[in-house]
Amino acid sequence: MNKGPAQIEMEQLLDAAFAPSHLAVINDSAKHHGHAGDDGSGESHFTVEIVSAAFAGVSRVMRQRMVNRALGDIPGNRVHALAIKAKAPGE
């Protein structure tokens, strides 16, 4: 499956913000076709898996806030749903 513009932009923003040792931006939109928030773009629902030293000693809630902040207006505006799995190395 080809990556869309939102997915590519999220990967670039997260890579720049966190220099992760692991980053996967997974497009889950097909699983939610016809559900609330499906705008037909094929880029409405994503899961982010990220491992970065920036998350060491940081709470789960704060990690999610850091990721959302790095993504700017994408969550909630251009992407309906975003699941975040943020970990520090070794977790």
ABEGO torsion letter per residue (X at the ends): XBBBAAAAAAAAAAAAAAGBABBBBBBAAAAABGBBGBAGAGBABBBBBBBBAAABGBBAAAAAAAAAAAAEAABGAABABBBBBBBBBGX
